[in-house]
């Protein structure tokens, strides 16, 4: 079928896919290769045996599931007094790097030739490969320092602990920003598909601009029977001259933003064979499709988390009064006797409309988003918040009670993450979403929200300071630099990894149509530890990584076996809360103190732990911290040198037995089969000896070797198979390609 008014397209491009650069590692078949390993100032060469199968991909991230665990609630204690049966004190910790690490505290941008020359002189050995003439802009990461010793920001360590505790408690993912995604259904159109795309004429529109009925032109040839014109018309002539709104926006600004594309605006359609369509009966458009059309319009106009947000590859410059969002919404307002395109499922002689849009390659929003799901209720389509990204019912303002002694409103309970680390209003989210007060006025929120929109945490962490063995071994003295490949941001549009998949069925998305089941998120994202003998960052950085403005440089890279010291102060923690803190700081403590007899529902985790105890190493588990974690940077271990708490107005040591009792209290509190799945995955993601190398997935070897090409290829194949594209024998044209996260 022809592509009316869409101009030339770049093959394999999809605006919602990741554009992360990827350099595929050299394939070897049980052949030894060499890597550089930095040991202090010296550089040695070690032999590494690589035998990975070329068709197996291990993305550098994985997820801890987020099921509903009722025990994750914690009492919202007040801070102006002490509480019985709680711990308040300090943990003194030592952090040791296992791999190179990048603990950056700030970023500086270089933008002119003189600055590039200075950068070349200061960048150590890496500076020898810098060519100022090849740079236009460059970002450089620098560490915080004090008295010539590097620091790790306490907020970085706190963020790591918060993320880890949130995963263990399966707490709501409140910091997930709302994003919506769309796709082009007709990339997979075929005359052999069970779902087909046809031109259609809008027959009826209601007062709310809902398309009620369309006449589907299933018996015409687009190239011969329709003529697309540039002329705009005031009124259409039924079945003869029709309105047409081919661009995404009324000004065609998005289309013309792509300079490599040739676009000619078409504004009307002349029907060359009106007799063919006069007797076609209208088809009713379901309410669910009507609503998803409206949601698609909202998505296309959304500048925060939708189509024209910062993730759009080429947003056009706007130099006149009407905004891009206004132009899109105007163009999406339907008219009677307007030509559109519809995706339909044929049932006998009847057509069922699946999706629709202004042009042949129209955008259609996925049914669900990151924070919401759409559920079919009879003929209606209702939007609900996802459980895993919403406040627990007990945390909402309606559950708050007034403390008669203090006269302030406060929640009786909070999820453990908000109870331990506190929270403040998030400028990127509506206050009502954070406090669960969608039906409350701003005045009521202000009155009752004294403890509702903010809460001070009970855990604080100071900066970690480097503890070198000698002044000469300090990180600043070594001055090691690194060039990081471009990764972009987290790409939740990669549904094959971010959405739960069933290996035996078609790839699951956020919902291609209103008939799809509710999409389920995989959970919280973590970066597993790479095999220590073959880290991706040890490969020689590419010239592109060194000079590209998308790839930052890192100064003062921290080598392995570098030590830092810091303190964690805590207040009014229950025994199980302290146990959770101990485990998150030093996962090895869980390995050492796990008692299966007390937690009979955690069999999978117990068996995994028993298998790792045979390694007989000091550190089996570790954390990841800092920049470059997808490429192997940032593996570290934390030892708790001393643990003290306030007892009888004096600091007393928390004995090993007391620490063990706290850890057991944590495990006992969460002793259920759902938590076993959470804990087992958490353990695997903190295991230092994974035996695997992780890379962003490769693209098609015959085209661009980029991550984005890999995801685009999956999209095209999925769209074909969701529509049931078959050959003349009714068999699938190609084997359905899938990708999913392999087990760790």
VOSEMI-871431 format. One line per 4 residues: for each residue x, y, z of C-alpha. Coordinates in nm, 4 decimals. Example, Ala and Ser with C-alpha at 12.3 -4.5 7.8 and 13.67 -1.06 7.14 Angstrom:
BEGIN
1.2300:-0.4500:0.7800; 1.3670:-0.1060:0.7140 .
% end
This chain:
BEGIN
0.0000:0.0000:0.0000; 0.1244:0.3483:-0.0801; 0.2377:0.5956:0.1812; 0.0347:0.9105:0.1131 .
0.1886:1.2361:0.2281; 0.4493:1.0898:0.4583; 0.7563:1.1564:0.2474; 1.0721:0.9491:0.2676 .
1.1369:0.7676:0.5914; 1.4616:0.6548:0.7427; 1.4504:0.2787:0.7566; 1.4332:0.1337:1.1057 .
1.3850:0.4662:1.2812; 1.1354:0.4957:1.5625; 1.1261:0.8101:1.7719; 1.0392:0.6301:2.0950 .
1.3319:0.3932:2.0925; 1.6614:0.4192:2.2746; 1.9459:0.5889:2.0945; 2.2213:0.4496:2.3075 .
2.5495:0.4054:2.1266; 2.6732:0.0500:2.1186; 3.0050:-0.0896:2.0133; 2.9701:-0.4616:1.9753 .
3.2550:-0.6605:2.1298; 3.4666:-0.8637:1.8947; 3.3186:-1.2096:1.8576; 3.5450:-1.4962:1.9499 .
3.4890:-1.8674:1.9693; 3.6889:-1.9939:2.2666; 3.9714:-1.7658:2.1582; 4.1793:-1.5784:2.4119 .
4.1814:-1.1987:2.4017; 4.3683:-0.9395:2.6043; 4.2414:-0.6571:2.8201; 4.4141:-0.3758:3.0052 .
4.3847:-0.3933:3.3820; 4.4945:-0.0929:3.5877; 4.6856:-0.1748:3.9035; 4.7968:0.1503:4.0668 .
5.0115:0.3403:3.8154; 5.1255:0.0308:3.6338; 4.9363:-0.1189:3.3422; 4.9474:-0.4956:3.2953 .
4.8008:-0.7269:3.0346; 4.6014:-1.0328:3.1301; 4.4615:-1.3084:2.9119; 4.0852:-1.3564:2.9191 .
3.8982:-1.6505:2.7691; 3.5744:-1.5436:2.6024; 3.3212:-1.8022:2.4920; 2.9864:-1.6212:2.5050 .
2.7341:-1.7302:2.2454; 2.6792:-1.4518:1.9914; 2.3000:-1.4903:2.0108; 2.2790:-1.4410:2.3888 .
2.2461:-1.0866:2.5144; 2.2877:-0.9841:2.8777; 2.1733:-0.6225:2.9205; 2.3702:-0.4379:3.1913 .
2.0625:-0.4026:3.4097; 1.7975:-0.6216:3.5682; 1.5001:-0.5767:3.8001; 1.3858:-0.6749:4.1469 .
1.0107:-0.7556:4.1359; 0.7660:-0.5323:4.3210; 0.4806:-0.7497:4.4558; 0.2424:-0.6373:4.7279 .
0.3988:-0.7017:5.0682; 0.1725:-0.5826:5.3543; 0.4489:-0.5880:5.6210; 0.6328:-0.2937:5.4569 .
0.4468:-0.0355:5.6695; 0.6346:0.1399:5.9485; 0.5149:0.3669:6.2296; 0.5502:0.7379:6.1533 .
0.7252:0.8401:6.4763; 0.7676:1.1991:6.5880; 1.1199:1.3367:6.6174; 1.1055:1.5577:6.9256 .
1.1277:1.2678:7.1721; 1.2826:0.9250:7.2098; 1.0843:0.6055:7.1792; 1.1075:0.2847:7.3757 .
1.2201:-0.0389:7.2130; 1.4017:0.1440:6.9337; 1.7650:0.1991:6.8333; 1.9289:0.5396:6.7949 .
2.2993:0.5539:6.7245; 2.5771:0.5400:6.4687; 2.7394:0.2922:6.2298; 3.0994:0.3605:6.1297 .
3.1652:0.2112:5.7889; 3.4559:0.1393:5.5553; 3.3903:0.1271:5.1814; 3.6404:-0.0520:4.9569 .
3.6236:-0.0419:4.5790; 3.6346:-0.3761:4.3976; 3.6537:-0.2315:4.0461; 3.7394:0.1119:3.9135 .
3.4791:0.3651:4.0256; 3.3702:0.7157:3.9276; 3.2489:0.9096:4.2314; 3.1777:1.2429:4.0646 .
3.0519:1.5387:4.2634; 3.0036:1.7937:3.9868; 3.0234:1.8366:3.6117; 3.2007:2.0999:3.4014 .
3.1389:2.1780:3.0347; 3.4144:2.2712:2.7888; 3.3080:2.4500:2.4712; 3.5978:2.6330:2.2991 .
3.9302:2.5357:2.1530; 4.1427:2.6894:2.4294; 3.9490:2.4960:2.6916; 3.9936:2.1765:2.4899 .
4.3709:2.2348:2.4875; 4.3687:2.2732:2.8659; 4.1635:1.9561:2.8912; 4.4166:1.7702:2.6756 .
4.7003:1.8750:2.9060; 4.5222:1.7758:3.2270; 4.3734:1.4430:3.1151; 4.6777:1.2264:3.1844 .
4.7411:0.9418:2.9429; 4.3944:0.9826:2.7914; 4.4888:1.3388:2.6927; 4.7337:1.2008:2.4360 .
4.4343:1.0811:2.2300; 4.2362:1.4059:2.2566; 4.2254:1.6180:1.9422; 4.0814:1.9657:2.0188 .
3.9845:2.0122:1.6520; 3.7420:1.7176:1.6742; 3.5523:1.8570:1.9757; 3.2567:2.0946:1.9809 .
3.1450:2.0483:2.3407; 3.2533:1.8154:2.6170; 3.1325:1.7395:2.9691; 3.3837:1.6290:3.2309 .
3.3004:1.4678:3.5654; 3.5055:1.5756:3.8675; 3.5048:1.4392:4.2244; 3.4465:1.6371:4.5409 .
3.7660:1.6731:4.7446; 3.8934:1.7940:5.0805; 4.2611:1.8391:5.1713; 4.3615:1.6596:4.8491 .
4.1433:1.3591:4.9363; 3.8425:1.2638:4.7252; 3.4946:1.2405:4.8738; 3.1799:1.0431:4.8017 .
2.8721:1.2564:4.8575; 2.6629:1.1316:5.1464; 2.3538:1.1833:4.9310; 2.4919:0.9265:4.6819 .
2.5329:0.6612:4.9510; 2.1928:0.7506:5.0926; 2.0334:0.7133:4.7485; 2.1918:0.3699:4.7076 .
2.0603:0.2576:5.0493; 1.7157:0.4035:4.9842; 1.6905:0.2175:4.6537; 1.8077:-0.1089:4.8096 .
1.5724:-0.0908:5.1093; 1.2827:0.0065:4.8815; 1.3466:-0.3047:4.6725; 1.3623:-0.5329:4.9776 .
1.0404:-0.3877:5.1190; 0.8686:-0.3829:4.7779; 0.7725:-0.0246:4.8573; 0.5730:0.1876:4.6094 .
0.7869:0.3290:4.3280; 0.6732:0.6861:4.3895; 0.9664:0.8470:4.2100; 0.8769:0.6942:3.8753 .
0.7907:0.9900:3.6547; 0.4844:0.9599:3.4384; 0.5619:0.8807:3.0752; 0.3442:0.7713:2.7881 .
0.4564:0.5982:2.4697; 0.3155:0.5436:2.1235; 0.3857:0.3307:1.8184; 0.2907:0.3230:1.4502 .
0.0507:0.0293:1.3967; 0.0848:0.0299:1.0175; 0.4546:-0.0481:1.0006; 0.3398:-0.4082:0.9781 .
0.0466:-0.3744:0.7381; 0.0020:-0.6522:0.4815; -0.2702:-0.7865:0.2551; -0.2208:-1.1179:0.4374 .
-0.2716:-0.9717:0.7863; -0.5717:-1.0579:1.0027; -0.5811:-0.6933:1.1088; -0.5784:-0.4575:0.8098 .
-0.5566:-0.0814:0.7606; -0.7992:0.0984:0.5296; -0.8847:0.4602:0.4518; -1.2129:0.5694:0.6080 .
-1.4464:0.8679:0.6083; -1.5690:1.0141:0.9366; -1.9482:0.9832:0.9322; -2.0444:1.1280:1.2729 .
-1.8780:1.3314:1.5513; -2.0348:1.4230:1.8864; -2.0144:1.7518:2.0756; -1.7046:1.6311:2.2634 .
-1.5186:1.5653:1.9359; -1.5483:1.1878:1.9676; -1.5538:0.9975:1.6400; -1.8761:0.7981:1.6606 .
-1.8984:0.6321:1.3178; -1.6765:0.5856:1.0135; -1.7266:0.4429:0.6667; -1.4421:0.2042:0.5938 .
-1.3267:0.2191:0.2290; -1.2249:-0.1434:0.2013; -1.3061:-0.1667:-0.1704; -1.0917:0.1116:-0.3158 .
-0.7335:0.1470:-0.4363; -0.5617:0.4412:-0.2675; -0.3297:0.5253:-0.5555; -0.5968:0.5113:-0.8255 .
-0.9161:0.6145:-0.6478; -0.7878:0.8953:-0.4216; -0.5978:1.2119:-0.5149; -0.4302:1.4049:-0.2330 .
-0.4180:1.7824:-0.2880; -0.2442:2.0760:-0.1216; -0.5511:2.2998:-0.1393; -0.7454:2.3651:0.1795 .
-1.1240:2.3520:0.1567; -1.3837:2.5262:0.3707; -1.6548:2.2678:0.3214; -1.6340:1.9084:0.2043 .
-1.8519:1.7610:-0.0696; -1.9729:1.4216:0.0588; -1.8117:1.1270:-0.1193; -1.6345:1.3634:-0.3627 .
-1.4055:1.6198:-0.1917; -1.2907:1.5391:0.1614; -1.0990:1.7110:0.4395; -0.7517:1.5695:0.5115 .
-0.5129:1.6430:0.8007; -0.2068:1.4394:0.7186; 0.0517:1.5904:0.9520; 0.0788:1.5268:1.3237 .
0.0405:1.9023:1.3767; -0.1546:2.1578:1.1728; 0.1646:2.3377:1.0624; 0.3542:2.0210:0.9622 .
0.6335:2.1462:1.1893; 0.7278:1.8003:1.3186; 0.7485:1.6579:0.9673; 0.9649:1.9378:0.8284 .
1.1963:1.9256:1.1331; 1.3564:1.6179:0.9757; 1.5672:1.7806:0.7042; 1.6397:1.4509:0.5335 .
1.2692:1.3998:0.4686; 1.0791:1.5579:0.1811; 0.7275:1.6522:0.2858; 0.4565:1.8156:0.0782 .
0.1570:1.9261:0.2805; -0.1699:1.7712:0.1733; -0.4922:1.9288:0.2957; -0.7719:1.7709:0.0925 .
-0.8628:1.4562:-0.0980; -1.0534:1.4173:-0.4228; -1.2389:1.0886:-0.4613; -1.1975:0.9636:-0.8186 .
-1.4494:0.6818:-0.7787; -1.7346:0.8156:-0.5594; -1.9729:0.5437:-0.6754; -1.7632:0.2819:-0.4913 .
-1.8179:0.4397:-0.1520; -2.1723:0.5738:-0.1615; -2.3287:0.2473:-0.0535; -2.0796:0.1648:0.2253 .
-2.2557:0.1430:0.5620; -2.1099:0.3211:0.8659; -1.9190:0.1273:1.1329; -1.9525:0.2268:1.4985 .
-1.6296:0.3211:1.6797; -1.6241:0.1705:2.0306; -1.6027:0.3902:2.3365; -1.2730:0.2323:2.4362 .
-1.1185:0.3282:2.0997; -1.2666:0.6774:2.1308; -1.1000:0.7215:2.4678; -0.7649:0.5888:2.3488 .
-0.7807:0.8341:2.0575; -0.8217:1.1151:2.3127; -0.5366:0.9732:2.5211; -0.3222:0.9604:2.2068 .
-0.3954:1.3292:2.1471; -0.2934:1.4089:2.5058; 0.0243:1.2040:2.4581; 0.1170:1.3830:2.1351 .
0.0651:1.7230:2.3056; 0.2456:1.6319:2.6282; 0.5692:1.8282:2.6695; 0.6633:1.6649:3.0030 .
0.6387:1.2906:2.9526; 0.4845:1.2488:2.6089; 0.5677:1.2699:2.2406; 0.7045:1.6255:2.2340 .
0.9026:1.5958:2.5559; 1.2804:1.6224:2.5615; 1.3127:1.2625:2.4406; 1.1837:1.3588:2.0928 .
1.4845:1.3448:1.8546; 1.4096:1.6721:1.6725; 1.1699:1.9193:1.8222; 1.1163:2.2067:1.5788 .
1.1949:2.5657:1.6659; 0.8821:2.7688:1.7244; 0.9000:3.1357:1.6296; 0.5300:3.2242:1.6272 .
0.2587:3.2489:1.8884; 0.0827:2.9191:1.8484; 0.2590:2.6447:2.0399; 0.3358:2.3039:1.8972 .
0.0887:2.1445:2.1406; -0.1882:2.3764:2.0185; -0.1101:2.2917:1.6564; -0.1256:1.9184:1.7325 .
-0.4544:1.9434:1.9212; -0.6101:2.1509:1.6421; -0.5060:1.8946:1.3841; -0.6486:1.6101:1.5940 .
-0.9959:1.7662:1.6115; -1.2069:1.5446:1.3800; -1.4528:1.6676:1.1172; -1.7363:1.4985:0.9355 .
-1.6316:1.4047:0.5800; -1.2637:1.3891:0.6792; -1.0453:1.1121:0.5375; -0.8588:0.9152:0.8059 .
-0.7047:0.5690:0.8324; -0.8327:0.2890:1.0547; -0.6932:-0.0427:1.1690; -0.9688:-0.3048:1.1690 .
-1.0348:-0.6650:1.2523; -1.2804:-0.8279:1.0139; -1.5422:-1.0589:1.1653; -1.7442:-1.2052:0.8818 .
-1.8921:-0.9071:0.7014; -1.8458:-0.6771:1.0016; -1.5504:-0.4571:1.0853; -1.4207:-0.3930:1.4377 .
-1.2114:-0.0744:1.4652; -0.8873:-0.1323:1.6612; -0.7129:0.2041:1.6154; -0.7289:0.5112:1.3921 .
-0.5411:0.8271:1.2972; -0.5090:1.1146:1.0550; -0.2509:0.9608:0.8208; -0.1391:0.6166:0.7151 .
0.1562:0.6058:0.9557; -0.0338:0.7593:1.2470; 0.0793:0.7367:1.6084; -0.1276:0.5296:1.8519 .
-0.0678:0.5480:2.2246; -0.0039:0.2348:2.4226; -0.3023:0.1625:2.6450; -0.1083:0.1875:2.9716 .
0.1603:0.4279:3.0902; 0.4286:0.4082:3.3566; 0.1936:0.5224:3.6333; -0.1541:0.4337:3.5021 .
-0.3462:0.1438:3.3534; -0.6685:0.1464:3.1520; -0.9231:-0.1192:3.2430; -1.2248:-0.2103:3.0345 .
-1.5433:-0.1949:3.2398; -1.8305:-0.3047:3.0169; -1.8411:-0.0577:2.7284; -1.6392:0.1992:2.9221 .
-1.2643:0.2375:2.9539; -1.1496:0.3513:3.2990; -0.8071:0.4871:3.3948; -0.6589:0.3723:3.7255 .
-0.3294:0.4355:3.9018; -0.0848:0.1471:3.9125; -0.0595:-0.0140:4.2534; 0.3202:-0.0269:4.2413 .
0.3570:0.3492:4.1765; 0.0869:0.4717:4.4185; 0.0787:0.5528:4.7858; -0.0449:0.2834:5.0183 .
-0.4003:0.3511:5.1472; -0.2682:0.3944:5.5009; -0.0416:0.6809:5.3876; -0.3101:0.8978:5.2294 .
-0.4373:1.2117:5.3945; -0.7742:1.0490:5.4586; -0.5956:0.8052:5.6927; -0.4259:1.0804:5.8939 .
-0.5186:1.1356:6.2566; -0.4768:1.4347:6.4861; -0.2377:1.3906:6.7735; -0.4315:1.5488:7.0615 .
-0.1134:1.6219:7.2525; 0.0522:1.8060:6.9671; -0.2478:1.9258:6.7679; -0.0919:1.8353:6.4301 .
-0.2127:1.5965:6.1659; 0.0183:1.3040:6.1022; -0.0054:0.9694:5.9213; -0.0322:0.6721:6.1509 .
0.1901:0.4622:5.9236; 0.4167:0.5109:5.6224; 0.5866:0.2698:5.3887; 0.9281:0.1928:5.5330 .
1.1208:0.3964:5.2746; 0.9364:0.7192:5.3473; 0.9468:0.6449:5.7200; 1.3258:0.5972:5.7242 .
1.4416:0.8507:5.4664; 1.1635:1.1094:5.4792; 1.0137:1.2994:5.1876; 0.9340:1.6492:5.0647 .
0.7029:1.7729:4.7880; 0.8346:1.6713:4.4477; 0.8216:1.9610:4.2013; 0.7824:1.7143:3.9163 .
0.4692:1.5551:4.0591; 0.1349:1.6936:4.1647; 0.1066:1.7293:4.5421; -0.2232:1.5429:4.5403 .
-0.0502:1.2402:4.3861; 0.2070:1.2372:4.6660; -0.0428:1.2756:4.9498; -0.3324:1.0827:4.7997 .
-0.5615:1.3855:4.8107; -0.7058:1.3928:4.4608; -1.0455:1.4992:4.5994; -0.9124:1.7553:4.8487 .
-0.8719:2.1272:4.7992; -0.5373:2.3044:4.8194; -0.6500:2.4689:5.1443; -0.7357:2.1345:5.2990 .
-0.4005:1.9914:5.1939; -0.2254:2.2921:5.3447; -0.4230:2.2574:5.6676; -0.3970:1.8824:5.7111 .
-0.0703:1.8351:5.5297; 0.1586:1.9573:5.8057; 0.2887:1.6031:5.8248; 0.1350:1.4973:5.4970 .
0.3460:1.6648:5.2310; 0.6813:1.6367:5.4114; 0.8451:1.4256:5.6784; 1.2004:1.4269:5.8202 .
1.3890:1.1018:5.7794; 1.5536:0.8997:6.0537; 1.8725:0.8089:5.8677; 2.1515:1.0545:5.7819 .
2.4883:0.9905:5.6172; 2.7949:1.2124:5.6018; 3.0358:1.2363:5.3091; 3.2728:0.9427:5.2737 .
3.6375:1.0541:5.2771; 3.9223:0.8711:5.1111; 4.1624:0.6879:5.3426; 4.4795:0.6248:5.1354 .
4.7581:0.4051:5.2652; 5.0070:0.6797:5.1779; 4.9892:1.0324:5.0272; 5.1362:0.8999:4.7020 .
4.8526:0.6498:4.6607; 4.5767:0.9145:4.6793; 4.3332:0.9221:4.3896; 4.4099:1.2844:4.2961 .
4.7806:1.1999:4.2711; 4.7196:0.9118:4.0303; 4.5039:1.1271:3.7999; 4.3459:0.8407:3.6043 .
4.0906:0.9384:3.3387; 3.8223:0.7484:3.1519; 3.5957:0.8072:2.8524; 3.2421:0.6824:2.9098 .
3.0344:0.5599:2.6147; 2.7043:0.7349:2.5529; 2.4181:0.5627:2.7336; 2.1350:0.8152:2.7382 .
1.8790:0.7904:3.0166; 1.6740:0.4932:3.1315; 1.4480:0.3946:2.8409; 1.1224:0.2575:2.9720 .
1.0023:0.2392:2.6111; 1.2153:-0.0782:2.5852; 0.9151:-0.2905:2.6757; 1.0982:-0.6161:2.6148 .
1.3042:-0.5457:2.9288; 1.0895:-0.3092:3.1383; 0.7587:-0.5004:3.1057; 0.7078:-0.8555:3.2334 .
0.7328:-1.1034:2.9463; 0.5948:-1.4511:2.8911; 0.8583:-1.6409:2.6963; 0.5982:-1.8626:2.5268 .
0.3725:-1.5828:2.3987; 0.4001:-1.2740:2.1841; 0.6023:-0.9866:2.3259; 0.4137:-0.7924:2.5922 .
0.3966:-0.4124:2.5632; 0.2136:-0.1387:2.7499; -0.0927:-0.2473:2.5519; -0.1128:-0.2254:2.1698 .
-0.4920:-0.2199:2.1725; -0.7801:-0.1850:2.4166; -0.8180:-0.5659:2.4185; -0.4701:-0.6310:2.5612 .
-0.4251:-0.7371:2.9210; -0.2895:-0.4970:3.1821; 0.0854:-0.4493:3.1443; 0.3003:-0.5371:3.4461 .
0.6248:-0.3545:3.5239; 0.9317:-0.5640:3.5964; 1.0135:-0.3728:3.9137; 1.3115:-0.1718:4.0383 .
1.6162:-0.1412:3.8188; 1.9603:-0.2542:3.9391; 2.2979:-0.2973:3.7685; 2.4533:-0.6400:3.8306 .
2.8235:-0.6825:3.8980; 3.0351:-0.7752:3.5963; 3.2798:-1.0627:3.5997; 3.5885:-0.9087:3.7566 .
3.8331:-1.0592:3.5077; 3.6824:-0.8999:3.1971; 3.5251:-0.5625:3.2553; 3.3888:-0.3677:2.9566 .
3.5462:-0.0400:3.0681; 3.8940:-0.1944:3.0395; 3.8654:-0.2043:2.6622; 4.0352:0.0822:2.4807 .
3.7841:0.3690:2.4487; 3.6785:0.4573:2.0971; 3.7766:0.7837:1.9336; 3.4062:0.8673:1.9175 .
3.3663:0.8276:2.2945; 3.6621:1.0568:2.3571; 3.5404:1.3388:2.1315; 3.1586:1.3084:2.1194 .
2.9562:1.5666:2.3110; 2.7221:1.2820:2.4175; 2.9980:1.0919:2.5995; 3.1407:1.2451:2.9179 .
3.4982:1.2148:3.0367; 3.5685:1.1248:3.3985; 3.8655:1.2593:3.5904; 4.0289:1.1020:3.8943 .
3.8899:0.7527:3.8423; 3.9120:0.5581:4.1670; 4.1151:0.2349:4.1290; 4.0280:-0.0968:4.2983 .
4.1129:-0.1461:4.6663; 4.0697:0.2227:4.7489; 3.9163:0.2778:5.0919; 3.6702:0.5411:5.2136 .
3.5263:0.5978:5.5593; 3.1872:0.7374:5.6551; 2.9219:0.7246:5.9270; 2.5529:0.6418:5.9205 .
2.3455:0.7949:6.1981; 2.0002:0.6585:6.2753; 1.7172:0.7465:6.5114; 1.4237:0.5542:6.6578 .
1.4601:0.2419:6.4420; 1.2718:-0.0763:6.5261; 1.4844:-0.3911:6.5384; 1.3651:-0.5067:6.1944 .
1.4320:-0.1610:6.0473; 1.7870:-0.1659:6.1787; 1.8278:-0.5175:6.0397; 1.7181:-0.3955:5.6978 .
1.9687:-0.1090:5.7179; 2.2527:-0.3456:5.8132; 2.1735:-0.5803:5.5260; 2.1531:-0.2979:5.2717 .
2.4872:-0.1562:5.3815; 2.6643:-0.4896:5.3945; 2.4780:-0.7678:5.2074; 2.7381:-1.0164:5.3323 .
2.5761:-0.9887:5.6766; 2.2629:-1.1497:5.5380; 2.4689:-1.4386:5.4045; 2.6356:-1.4855:5.7420 .
2.3298:-1.4489:5.9654; 2.0585:-1.6236:5.7632; 1.8830:-1.8897:5.9707; 1.6484:-2.1056:5.7684 .
1.4726:-2.2445:6.0754; 1.3250:-1.9026:6.1546; 1.2052:-1.8233:5.8012; 1.0487:-2.1339:5.6500 .
0.8949:-1.9474:5.3513; 1.2315:-1.8277:5.2130; 1.3496:-2.1618:5.0751; 1.4715:-2.0304:4.7387 .
1.6888:-1.7645:4.9017; 1.8227:-2.0127:5.1572; 1.9275:-2.2623:4.8882; 2.0997:-1.9885:4.6887 .
2.2864:-1.8665:4.9972; 2.4022:-2.2192:5.0820; 2.5445:-2.2609:4.7318; 2.7482:-1.9392:4.7647 .
2.8868:-2.0119:5.1108; 3.1096:-2.2732:4.9489; 3.3102:-1.9946:4.7807; 3.4883:-1.9350:5.1126 .
3.5676:-1.5711:5.0373; 3.5557:-1.2694:5.2667; 3.3167:-1.0808:5.0403; 3.0557:-1.2643:4.8361 .
2.8197:-0.9695:4.7999; 2.8655:-0.6024:4.7175; 2.6991:-0.2770:4.6152; 2.7312:-0.0563:4.3075 .
2.7812:0.3172:4.3397; 2.8671:0.6133:4.1193; 2.8776:0.6716:3.7442; 2.9404:0.4137:3.4705 .
2.7715:0.1230:3.6475; 2.6394:-0.0286:3.3202; 2.9997:-0.0652:3.2020; 3.1368:-0.2310:3.5147 .
3.2394:0.0708:3.7213; 3.1396:0.1195:4.0821; 3.1477:-0.2268:4.2415; 3.2327:-0.1902:4.6090 .
3.1943:-0.3577:4.9464; 3.1040:-0.1927:5.2780; 3.2223:-0.3241:5.6132; 3.0671:-0.2015:5.9377 .
3.3660:-0.1262:6.1599; 3.1606:-0.0381:6.4661; 2.7932:-0.0159:6.5626; 2.6764:0.1838:6.8628 .
2.3452:0.3022:7.0031; 2.2264:0.5249:7.2841; 2.1427:0.3283:7.5967; 2.0824:0.4950:7.9320 .
2.2032:0.8270:7.7888; 2.5373:0.6733:7.6854; 2.6745:0.5153:7.3700; 2.6899:0.1355:7.3910 .
2.8076:-0.1133:7.1320; 2.5513:-0.3116:6.9361; 2.6901:-0.6605:6.9761; 2.7186:-0.9126:6.6961 .
2.4354:-1.1096:6.8558; 2.2135:-0.8011:6.8654; 2.2879:-0.7314:6.4977; 2.2035:-1.0911:6.4135 .
1.8794:-1.0629:6.6093; 1.7847:-0.7479:6.4149; 1.8520:-0.9163:6.0816; 1.6417:-1.2152:6.1874 .
1.3635:-0.9763:6.2938; 1.3681:-0.8254:5.9450; 1.3541:-1.1679:5.7747; 1.0810:-1.2910:6.0091 .
0.8674:-0.9859:5.9424; 0.8802:-1.0473:5.5660; 0.8637:-1.4263:5.5831; 0.6368:-1.5097:5.2873 .
0.6726:-1.6689:4.9443; 0.6311:-1.3388:4.7593; 0.9223:-1.1934:4.9553; 1.1322:-1.4996:4.8729 .
1.1122:-1.4022:4.5036; 1.2124:-1.0463:4.5910; 1.5008:-1.1456:4.8169; 1.6386:-1.4064:4.5768 .
1.6579:-1.1575:4.2898; 1.8053:-0.8934:4.5215; 2.0750:-1.1396:4.6284; 2.1629:-1.2260:4.2690 .
2.1940:-0.8599:4.1758; 2.4337:-0.7981:4.4654; 2.6480:-1.1063:4.3970; 3.0045:-1.0092:4.3053 .
3.0908:-1.3246:4.1092; 2.8240:-1.3337:3.8382; 3.0449:-1.5042:3.5805; 2.8833:-1.2903:3.3086 .
2.9702:-0.9916:3.0929; 2.6906:-0.7403:3.0378; 2.6527:-0.5225:2.7273; 2.3736:-0.3177:2.5790 .
2.2037:-0.5426:2.3185; 2.3495:-0.5323:1.9643; 2.1665:-0.4026:1.6610; 2.1382:-0.5642:1.3208 .
2.4925:-0.6529:1.2112; 2.4141:-0.5481:0.8541; 2.3059:-0.2000:0.9587; 2.4013:0.0396:1.2397 .
2.5554:-0.1401:1.5327; 2.3544:0.0531:1.7877; 2.1244:-0.0385:2.0692; 1.8498:0.1656:1.9082 .
1.8605:-0.0517:1.5935; 1.8195:-0.3641:1.8067; 1.5021:-0.2306:1.9690; 1.3614:-0.0961:1.6405 .
1.4072:-0.4350:1.4758; 1.2069:-0.5957:1.7560; 0.9293:-0.3381:1.7159; 0.8859:-0.3999:1.3442 .
0.8627:-0.7766:1.3920; 0.6253:-0.7419:1.6853; 0.3901:-0.5115:1.4928; 0.3737:-0.7604:1.2064 .
0.2923:-1.0510:1.4316; 0.0423:-0.8666:1.6504; -0.1611:-0.8220:1.3311; -0.1287:-1.1863:1.2327 .
0.0714:-1.1433:0.9102; 0.0626:-1.4805:0.7308; 0.1602:-1.6369:0.3983; -0.0786:-1.7982:0.1498 .
-0.0904:-2.1114:0.3660; -0.2000:-1.9133:0.6707; 0.1362:-1.9563:0.8453; 0.3360:-1.6761:1.0104 .
0.5669:-1.5097:0.7578; 0.8611:-1.5065:0.9966; 0.9401:-1.6499:1.3323; 0.8385:-1.3964:1.5954 .
1.1488:-1.2306:1.7390; 1.1542:-1.1715:2.1104; 1.3906:-1.0422:2.3713; 1.3647:-1.0790:2.7453 .
1.5869:-1.0499:3.0453; 1.7805:-1.3746:3.0993; 1.7921:-1.5264:3.4442; 2.0919:-1.4241:3.6504 .
% end
